[in-house]
């Protein structure tokens, strides 16, 4: 099985862009990825492309994958659109990694794009709603925030997680996102702000919820033979895992864990030959503050029930033992659904190469990305290391 390296990664700004199209946003991300390659990579060398998108806005076409690759000059390149709700980008990355490992491609593109802000609030809530269990949860009136509110309520009841501990996720991620020039919400917030935000779905308030965003991201991957001719500062994808889980929250034995995260993480750790203690930093799927706390536990960063105390200790701050969401996460950076998973990889690529600007944390050697679809119906986890194997 061949080694896989990230040789370039880039993204557009995430936010609200009424003058942009899904094609123009993807072109911005793709050109940024090409520009980040140390050597000369001709776009015609890309053998396969995998594009994650839910396709909810922007007048996107049924052939939204080939439409964006055609727009950036990849004529004739094999392109597959990947839809896995909010985990579409992570799933696209896994397909690209697998293609290179299997020898089907020497260079592959994994990316994602979404336009969310051209729809009404009702329409946005509908599309986010059908990313989960439709028949018994969403059509019964449960919103996306409502599902995660149930998870938060259960975690607080079972483990004593506090309102302030939930809010510390928002405070941390907004502080990180304020330093990210690509973030949707580039402002800091106080703990008092985050605790007393406008209620959305009790116990979650406005500061517990990520924004809906427009944006695109792109990651260029290569076999070792190709990567050696392109860079002296590689980032290897050492572990890849993906799992599905029960789509409906009501179908699960517990509301305080996402079994698909545990399964995907176990695959990725085994693939990379590492464990949770070996991860220096992570980009996790914090669509809601409780999602980040549950991810800490499911990924093995802390024991079950200890996530609230873990974030409160400062362990996931930039100067903590394991920084989480240095990009600002979904909470501050934004959540253009199909672009989120590969957008996480962009941050890991920059951090491992020392190119993250004001967000840079010194001494990072191994990172992880965690991308979730719905409330845990699909999860992709990847592990990365800087340098040659």
Secondary structure, DSSP 8 states (H G I E B T S, - for coil): ---EEEEEEEE---B--TT--HHHHHHHHHHHHHHH-SS---GGG--EEEEE----STT--TTHHHHHHHHTT-TT-EEEEE--GGGHHHHHHHHHHHHHHTTS-SEEEEEEEE--TTS-HHHHHHHHHTTS-IIIIITTT--HHHHHHHHHHHHHHHH---HHHHHHHHHHHHHHHTT-TT-SS-----HHHHHT--EEETTEEGGGB----BEEEEEEEEEHHHHTTT-SS-EEEEEEEEEE--SSGGGSS-SS--HHHHHHHHHHHHHHT--GGG--EEE---SBHHHHHHHHHHTTSS-TT-HHHHHHTTTTSTTSSSEE-TT-HHHHH---HHHHHHHHHHHHHHHHTT--GGG--TT--EEEEEEEETTTTEEEEEEEEES--
